[in-house]
Amino acid sequence: MNYAVDSKGFYGIFGGAYIPEMLQYNVEQLRSEYLKIIHEPAFQSEFNYLLKHYVGRPSPLYEAKRLSDKYKARIFLKREDLNHTGAHKINNTIGQILLAERLGKKRIIAETGAGQHGVATATVCALKNLECVVYMGSVDIERQAPNVARMRMLGARVVPATSGSQTLKDATNEAIRDWIQHPEDTHYIIGSVVGPHPYPDMVARFQSVISAEIREQLPEYTGSPDPDTIMACVGGGSNAAGTFYHYLDKEKVRLVAVEAAGEGIHSGRSAATSILGSVGIIHGSKTLLMQTADGQIIEPHSISAGLDYPGIGPLHAHLIRTGRAEVIAITDEEAVKAAFVLTRLEGIIPALESAHALAALDQMQYRPGENIVICLSGRGDKDLATYMKYLDTYESIV
Ligand SMILES: *Cc1c(COP(=O)(O)O)cnc(C)c1O
């Protein structure tokens, strides 16, 4: 495979494991064990059982006929919004909790921004009766109260991160600090294809079930497992990695990664990481990130908390810099509008993150009738407070 990680954890020039001495033990243990463990038949059968009967997979591949009419293309939605806990994130947390169990870990830590990954982690910890600590920026704790309540109801301890901007990047720093202090008994469940090797590859493998299913489901409609175009939103990049995974080496399938442009790419309030970013190191990985000339991280902004991250996974940095994937950046306003369009045309309320991928249909060229698969990464229940502000604006949008 041309786009697979190499033995040192690199995708081209991106990736690797740039970690402090104190983390060597944990990361090396994970690196030397992860492939062996996930290939064990007993692991595979428990993973597949839980994906089927607990998460509700396979998630449907739905032909969105009214959306297709609007765009004069044949559009299929991969319905990750129908998963237990409402997004793709549970695919990864199930995989990692089974891994943690087999490594003999008793305690789980995680970082979360909007709380979606925190909820998915607290869920699998309840399922497996493991102690769960979730780090969350204190600003995010304020603005995501329902997910904080969910995590606590599931038995997790939610610890506020009070440094810096008190958001996702600071929560990640706190989680890393915790891990350094508890190298023996703790597993850190990272929520996207970011962090030191082997996390990007491990998370991509757990999420790759998305494209494995698309390849089984699409022939029913088109006679071929290969669409013309595949699209997904990119925060850290885990739903996109899972959606692209089994198509990476099929060069005739076009890959479109959709980033958050916030209030405009060059507005100073944006999260268009691959466009604005330069090569640097964030959270243990060499990748593209938004930084000042002297290497200070620039605070990102997006209306969707799941895309509000100053970096991007090393796989995506590689796909974009080699030209294998195209990037489109979508503003807050464009995403909200696309969410209303989908809701009115198909009766599906998407997550704000997923709405970025839908909005990209307005910005790209394609042949009439082209087959396009879009990953609908999550449902919009968590975003209702935002959508409520636009009910009058978009009352007669279609
Ligand atoms: C967290 C989240 C994202 C962004 O994370 P990725 O790792 O880039 O997939 C996208 N969509 C939803 C619904 C999310 O919850």
The ligand as a Tripos MOL2 file, in Angstrom:
@<TRIPOS>MOLECULE
LIG
   15    15     1     0     0
SMALL
NO_CHARGES

@<TRIPOS>ATOM
      1 C1        -15.3180   14.4760   16.4880 C.3       1 LIG1
      2 C2        -16.1390   14.5500   15.2720 C.ar      1 LIG1
      3 C3        -15.5820   14.8630   14.0100 C.ar      1 LIG1
      4 C4        -14.1470   15.2380   13.8230 C.3       1 LIG1
      5 O1        -13.2160   14.2590   14.1590 O.3       1 LIG1
      6 P1        -12.4190   13.4260   13.0760 P.3       1 LIG1
      7 O2        -11.3930   12.7130   13.8570 O.co2     1 LIG1
      8 O3        -11.8300   14.4030   12.0940 O.co2     1 LIG1
      9 O4        -13.3770   12.5210   12.4150 O.co2     1 LIG1
     10 C5        -16.3990   14.8510   12.8950 C.ar      1 LIG1
     11 N1        -17.7220   14.5760   13.0060 N.ar      1 LIG1
     12 C6        -18.2990   14.2970   14.1960 C.ar      1 LIG1
     13 C7        -19.7490   14.0050   14.2380 C.3       1 LIG1
     14 C8        -17.5350   14.2670   15.3590 C.ar      1 LIG1
     15 O5        -18.1250   13.9840   16.5370 O.3       1 LIG1
@<TRIPOS>BOND
     1     1     2 1
     2     2     3 ar
     3     2    14 ar
     4     3     4 1
     5     3    10 ar
     6     4     5 1
     7     5     6 1
     8     6     7 2
     9     6     8 1
    10     6     9 1
    11    10    11 ar
    12    11    12 ar
    13    12    13 1
    14    12    14 ar
    15    14    15 1
@<TRIPOS>SUBSTRUCTURE
     1 LIG1         1 GROUP 0 **** ****
